[in-house]
């Protein structure tokens, strides 16, 4: 469980920004968004193979 303690005189907005940064680092937001809707196993496989194809194409492109 992530806990953020407010420092003396710190604005709440700044603490929220720190919380979001930590959650992004841990990949929590990505996981929450992925689990928002049910995705069938076949859809997961399809997306996984599409990501792999994209990575393969990108790795073959010449570096500029």
C-alpha positions in Angstrom: 0.0 0.0 0.0 1.4 3.4 -1.0 1.4 6.1 1.6 2.2 9.8 1.0 2.8 12.0 4.0 2.4 15.7 3.6 5.5 17.6 4.5 5.2 20.8 6.6 3.7 23.5 4.5 3.4 21.3 1.4 0.4 21.9 -0.9 -2.0 19.0 -1.3 -1.6 19.3 -5.1 2.1 18.7 -4.8 1.6 15.6 -2.7 -0.9 14.3 -5.2 1.7 14.8 -7.9 4.2 12.7 -5.9 1.6 10.0 -5.4 0.8 9.9 -9.2 4.5 9.7 -10.0 5.0 6.7 -7.6 1.9 5.0 -9.0 3.2 5.5 -12.5 6.6 4.1 -11.6 5.0 0.9 -10.2 2.6 0.6 -13.2 -0.5 0.7 -11.0 -2.4 3.1 -13.3 -1.7 0.9 -16.3 -2.9 -2.2 -14.5 -6.1 -0.4 -13.2 -6.9 0.8 -16.7 -6.3 -2.7 -18.1 -8.6 -4.3 -15.6 -11.4 -1.7 -16.0 -13.2 -3.9 -18.6 -13.3 -7.6 -19.0 -11.1 -8.8 -21.8 -11.4 -12.3 -23.1 -8.3 -14.5 -23.4 -8.5 -14.4 -27.2 -8.5 -10.6 -27.1 -5.5 -10.6 -24.8 -3.6 -13.0 -27.2 -4.5 -10.8 -30.2 -3.3 -7.6 -28.5 -0.1 -9.3 -27.3 0.8 -10.5 -30.8 0.0 -7.1 -32.3 2.4 -5.5 -29.8 5.0 -8.0 -30.7 4.6 -7.3 -34.4 4.9 -3.6 -33.8 8.1 -4.0 -31.7 9.5 -6.2 -34.5 8.8 -3.6 -37.2 10.2 -0.8 -35.0 13.4 -2.7 -34.3 14.0 -3.2 -38.1 13.6 0.5 -38.9 16.9 2.4 -39.4 17.9 4.7 -36.6 18.0 8.4 -37.6 
